[in-house]
Amino acid sequence: MKKGNQRKHETRDSWHVSPEQKRPPPPKVEPPKRIKVPPMPAVTIVPEPGRWLWTCRAGFEAQLWEELAWGKKNPFLLGPGLVSSDPFTGENPLPQPPTFARMGFMISDVVRTPADAAASLPDEPTKVQVWVPDTDVANARSGEAAAWEDTIAAIRAEEGLVDPETPWKASEAGGWLGQVCLIGPGVAVVGRVRARDAISLSAGGRARMKRTQDAPSRAAMKLDEAIDWYNVTPGKGDLCVDLGSAPGGWTRRLVERGARVWSVDPASLSPDVLKLPRVKHFQESAFDFTPEHPVDWLFCDMAWRPLEVAQLLGKWCRKGYAAQLIANIKLPMKDKLPTLFRVRHTLVEAGWKQVRMRQLYHDRDEITVTARRV
């Protein structure tokens, strides 16, 4: 993973400005027209080869379906956690993967045995991943998925194929991720994707982060996954601002990575976080806070209205307050996609570059955003 921004900011005595008197108005843009999502099928439908298979967090199939429909990809609801679509083609087939997709790949075959799955995979270095959709019913078959994966690995070894040990090694070598999704008992959808082009290197897009004894919260794992996805980590000595930081889960993890943290929240931090070295607590609203000088990173995990958070993050770019951004945006009960459309537009209009949005494995009713100012 790349280290954080090593560029040192110039000292500018006149840089400090007063907080804005009012927040900027909502973006004057209209998202695409809403498309009625069909009902979920009573029984999981087996997709056809030649189409793409997508998996998502259970309960967000409608959002993924509508995203693909906005992209004119003829989506089809297959069942809980699964959507298919027309193929993505071209030199860059996934210029902006769907926000709600965890994994996507072209379907090459539908099989019923591990031997048939092995026969459908590439005769090239391939890290094979066998997984089930992330639903209560499918997760009960995780043992079946493990057995399939062991059998496929044994078959490939007998054929003399030397596969990468991990998805990360497959990515470094320019190899494949072989995808085997058990969509039902004894029924698997098989395909492949270049590891370097995959939405996720984790099987089924489930990037499980390790809990630590000192930071057992989901918030800490959520930040770890976001940094892993961004593929740039705060470097030793980098200065980070953590907006909406209480009780301090993200602040703690940033300090553990060697960063200095300005932790901003009107609520109190946990005593054990407050006493950590390199932490300074600003006990005020994130909307009122103005940094003393530019910082390397802006982190934000505020439980607040998404458009107002987006406007706040946009101000940090317009003012040149931060160089890199990792934020968590909470989703409204309704109109999730139109809201995210406006959030993205707000960030891009403010000057943030390389804006990416994804509902990661540890996200619930929220999505993660990353961006750079330059």
C-alpha positions in Angstrom: 0.0 0.0 0.0 1.2 3.5 -0.8 2.2 5.7 2.0 0.5 9.0 2.6 1.1 12.4 1.1 4.7 13.3 1.7 4.4 16.8 0.2 5.1 19.5 2.8 2.9 22.5 2.9 4.3 26.0 2.7 3.8 28.2 5.7 1.4 31.0 4.9 0.7 33.4 7.8 -2.2 34.9 5.9 -3.7 31.6 5.0 -6.2 31.5 7.9 -9.7 32.7 7.1 -12.8 33.1 9.1 -15.5 30.4 8.9 -18.2 31.0 6.3 -21.3 32.8 7.5 -23.6 30.4 5.8 -23.4 27.0 4.1 -23.3 26.9 0.3 -26.7 26.1 -1.4 -27.5 22.6 -2.6 -26.2 21.7 -6.0 -28.5 22.8 -8.9 -28.4 19.5 -10.7 -31.0 16.9 -11.4 -30.3 13.2 -11.2 -31.6 10.9 -13.9 -35.2 10.0 -13.8 -36.2 7.3 -11.4 -36.8 3.9 -12.8 -39.3 1.5 -11.2 -37.5 -1.5 -9.8 -39.2 -4.9 -10.5 -40.1 -7.1 -7.5 -37.6 -9.6 -6.1 -38.1 -13.1 -7.6 -39.4 -15.7 -5.2 -36.7 -18.2 -6.2 -33.1 -17.2 -7.3 -32.9 -17.2 -11.1 -29.9 -18.7 -12.9 -28.3 -16.1 -15.2 -27.1 -16.7 -18.7 -23.5 -16.9 -19.8 -22.3 -13.8 -21.6 -23.9 -11.5 -19.0 -22.3 -9.9 -16.0 -23.0 -11.1 -12.5 -23.0 -8.5 -9.7 -23.3 -9.1 -5.9 -24.2 -6.5 -3.3 -25.2 -6.2 0.3 -28.5 -7.8 1.0 -31.3 -5.2 0.9 -29.6 -3.0 -1.6 -30.4 -5.0 -4.8 -32.9 -2.2 -5.9 -30.2 0.5 -5.6 -27.7 -1.7 -7.7 -30.4 -2.5 -10.2 -31.3 1.2 -10.7 -27.7 2.2 -11.0 -27.2 -0.3 -13.8 -30.5 0.8 -15.4 -29.3 4.4 -15.4 -26.2 3.1 -17.2 -28.5 1.4 -19.8 -27.1 -2.1 -18.9 -30.4 -3.9 -19.0 -30.2 -5.2 -15.3 -32.1 -8.2 -14.1 -32.9 -9.1 -10.4 -31.8 -12.7 -9.8 -32.4 -13.0 -6.1 -31.1 -11.7 -2.8 -27.7 -10.1 -3.2 -27.5 -10.8 -6.9 -28.1 -8.8 -10.1 -27.1 -9.5 -13.7 -26.6 -7.0 -16.5 -25.4 -6.6 -20.1 -21.6 -6.9 -20.4 -19.2 -4.1 -19.9 -16.8 -3.9 -22.8 -14.0 -1.7 -24.1 -10.5 -0.9 -23.1 -11.7 0.3 -19.7 -14.8 -1.8 -19.1 -15.5 -0.4 -15.6 -14.6 3.3 -15.6 -16.8 3.9 -12.6 -18.1 0.6 -11.0 -21.6 0.8 -9.5 -21.5 2.2 -6.0 -23.5 -0.6 -4.6 -21.6 -3.5 -6.3 -19.2 -5.6 -4.2 -18.0 -7.8 -7.0 -18.7 -8.1 -10.8 -17.5 -10.4 -13.5 -18.4 -11.8 -16.9 -20.2 -15.2 -16.7 -18.5 -17.8 -18.8 -20.5 -20.9 -17.6 -23.1 -22.3 -15.2 -22.0 -25.6 -13.6 -23.1 -28.2 -11.1 -19.8 -29.8 -10.0 -16.4 -28.5 -8.9 -14.8 -30.5 -11.8 -17.0 -28.6 -14.3 -16.0 -25.3 -12.6 -12.3 -26.2 -12.8 -12.7 -27.0 -16.5 -14.3 -23.5 -17.1 -11.5 -21.6 -15.4 -8.4 -20.2 -17.3 -5.3 -22.4 -18.0 -3.3 -19.5 -16.7 -2.2 -18.4 -13.2 -5.5 -17.8 -11.5 -6.4 -17.3 -7.8 -9.8 -19.2 -7.6 -12.4 -17.7 -5.2 -15.5 -19.7 -4.4 -18.1 -17.8 -2.5 -21.8 -17.5 -1.7 -24.0 -14.4 -1.8 -24.0 -12.5 1.5 -27.4 -13.5 2.7 -28.6 -15.5 5.7 -29.7 -18.4 3.6 -26.6 -18.5 1.4 -24.2 -18.1 4.2 -25.4 -21.4 5.6 -23.8 -23.0 2.6 -20.3 -21.5 3.2 -19.0 -24.9 4.0 -20.1 -26.1 0.6 -18.2 -23.2 -0.9 -15.0 -24.1 1.0 -15.3 -27.7 -0.2 -15.7 -26.7 -3.8 -12.6 -24.4 -3.5 -10.5 -27.2 -2.1 -11.6 -29.6 -4.8 -10.9 -27.1 -7.6 -7.5 -26.3 -6.2 -6.6 -30.0 -6.1 -7.8 -30.5 -9.7 -5.7 -27.6 -11.0 -2.7 -28.8 -9.1 -3.0 -32.2 -10.7 -3.1 -30.5 -14.1 0.2 -28.8 -13.2 -1.2 -25.3 -12.9 0.7 -23.1 -10.5 -1.7 -20.5 -9.2 -1.0 -17.4 -7.0 -1.3 -18.0 -3.3 -3.3 -14.8 -2.7 -5.4 -12.4 -4.7 -2.8 -9.7 -4.0 -0.1 -11.8 -5.6 -2.4 -12.4 -8.6 -2.8 -8.7 -8.9 1.0 -8.0 -8.7 1.6 -10.7 -11.4 -1.2 -9.4 -13.7 -3.1 -12.7 -13.2 -6.7 -13.6 -13.0 -9.2 -14.0 -10.2 -11.4 -17.0 -11.0 -14.9 -16.4 -9.7 -17.2 -19.3 -8.7 -20.4 -18.1 -7.1 -22.7 -20.7 -5.6 -26.0 -19.2 -6.2 -27.9 -22.3 -5.0 -27.2 -25.8 -3.7 -25.0 -27.5 -6.3 -25.4 -24.6 -8.8 -22.5 -22.2 -9.5 -21.9 -19.4 -11.8 -18.3 -19.3 -13.1 -16.3 -16.4 -14.6 -13.1 -14.5 -14.3 -11.7 -11.0 -14.0 -8.2 -9.6 -14.1 -7.1 -9.1 -10.5 -5.9 -5.6 -11.3 -9.3 -4.7 -12.6 -11.5 -6.3 -10.0 -13.8 -4.2 -7.8 -12.4 -6.1 -4.8 -9.6 -8.6 -4.2 -11.7 -10.3 -1.5 -14.0 -13.2 -2.3 -17.4 -11.9 -3.1 -16.2 -8.4 -2.2 -16.3 -9.2 1.5 -13.1 -7.5 2.8 -13.2 -8.7 6.4 -10.9 -6.5 8.6 -9.3 -7.9 11.7 -10.5 -6.7 15.1 -7.8 -5.6 17.5 -8.0 -5.8 21.3 -7.7 -2.1 21.7 -10.1 -1.1 18.9 -12.8 -3.8 18.6 -15.5 -1.5 17.1 -16.9 -1.7 13.6 -15.9 1.9 13.0 -12.2 1.0 13.2 -12.7 -1.9 10.8 -14.7 0.4 8.5 -11.8 2.9 8.4 -9.2 0.1 7.8 -11.3 -1.2 4.8 -11.6 2.3 3.4 -7.9 2.9 3.6 -7.2 -0.5 2.0 -9.6 0.3 -0.8 -8.1 3.8 -1.4 -4.7 2.1 -1.5 -2.9 5.0 0.1 -2.4 5.1 3.9 -1.5 8.1 6.1 2.2 8.2 6.4 4.2 8.6 9.6 3.8 12.2 10.8 1.0 13.1 8.3 -1.5 15.5 9.8 -5.1 14.3 9.7 -8.3 16.0 10.6 -11.1 13.7 11.9 -14.5 15.4 11.7 -17.3 14.0 13.9 -14.7 11.9 15.7 -16.3 11.0 19.0 -15.8 8.7 20.7 -12.6 8.3 18.8 -12.5 5.1 16.9 -11.1 6.6 13.7 -8.7 8.9 15.6 -7.2 5.9 17.4 -6.6 4.0 14.2 -5.0 6.9 12.5 -2.6 7.4 15.5 -1.8 3.7 15.3 -0.7 4.3 11.7 1.7 6.9 12.8 -0.3 10.0 12.0 -1.0 13.2 14.0 -4.7 13.8 14.4 -6.8 16.9 15.0 -10.0 15.3 16.4 -13.1 17.5 15.9 -16.4 16.8 17.8 -18.4 18.8 20.3 -18.8 15.5 22.2 -16.1 14.1 24.4 -13.5 11.6 23.2 -13.0 8.4 25.1 -10.4 9.0 27.9 -8.1 6.4 26.5 -8.2 8.1 23.1 -7.7 11.5 24.5 -4.5 10.6 26.2 -2.9 9.1 23.1 0.1 10.9 21.8 -0.3 13.1 18.7 -4.0 13.8 19.3 -5.5 17.2 19.8 -9.2 17.5 20.5 -11.2 20.5 19.2 -14.5 20.3 21.1 -16.6 22.1 18.5 -18.9 21.5 15.6 -17.3 20.3 12.4 -19.3 23.0 10.5 -17.6 25.7 12.6 -14.1 24.3 12.7 -11.4 26.0 10.6 -7.9 24.4 10.6 -4.9 26.5 11.6 -3.1 25.5 8.4 -3.5 23.0 5.6 -3.4 19.3 6.5 -2.6 16.2 4.6 -5.8 14.2 5.2 -9.5 14.9 5.9 -11.5 12.1 7.5 -15.2 12.3 8.2 -17.7 9.9 9.7 -20.5 12.2 10.7 -24.0 11.0 11.4 -25.5 14.0 9.6 -27.6 14.8 6.5 -25.6 13.7 3.4 -25.9 16.8 1.3 -24.8 19.1 4.1 -21.8 16.8 4.8 -21.0 16.9 1.1 -21.1 20.7 1.1 -18.8 20.8 4.1 -16.3 18.4 2.4 -16.5 20.6 -0.7 -15.5 23.6 1.4 -12.4 21.9 2.5 -11.3 21.4 -1.1 -12.2 24.9 -2.3 -10.3 26.5 0.6 -7.3 24.2 0.1 -7.7 22.8 3.7 -6.8 19.2 2.9 -5.0 17.2 0.2 -6.8 13.8 0.5 -10.2 12.7 1.6 -11.8 9.6 3.0 -15.3 10.1 4.2 -18.4 8.1 5.1 -21.7 9.4 3.9 -24.9 8.2 5.6 -27.8 7.2 3.3 -31.3 8.6 3.6 -34.3 6.3 4.1 -35.5 7.2 0.6 -34.0 8.5 -2.6 -30.6 7.0 -2.0 -29.4 7.1 -5.6 -30.5 10.7 -6.3 -28.9 11.8 -3.1 -25.6 10.2 -4.0 -25.8 11.7 -7.4 -26.0 15.1 -5.8 -23.2 14.3 -3.3 -20.9 13.3 -6.1 -21.7 16.5 -8.1 -21.1 18.6 -5.0 -17.7 17.1 -4.4 -16.6 17.3 -8.1 -17.9 20.9 -8.4 -15.9 21.9 -5.4 -12.7 20.6 -7.0 -12.1 17.2 -5.6 -10.5 14.9 -8.1 -10.7 11.1 -8.6 -13.9 10.9 -6.6 -14.9 7.3 -5.9 -17.9 6.1 -4.1 -18.6 2.5 -2.9 -20.6 0.7 -0.3 -17.9 -1.4 1.3 -18.3 -4.6 3.2 -18.3 -2.9 6.7 -20.7 -0.1 5.5 -24.3 -0.5 6.4 -26.7 2.3 5.5 -23.8 4.4 4.2 -21.2 4.6 1.5 -17.5 5.4 1.5 -16.0 8.3 -0.5 -12.4 8.9 -1.4 -10.9 11.8 -3.4 -7.8 13.9 -3.9 -7.5 17.7 -4.2 -4.6 17.6 -6.8 
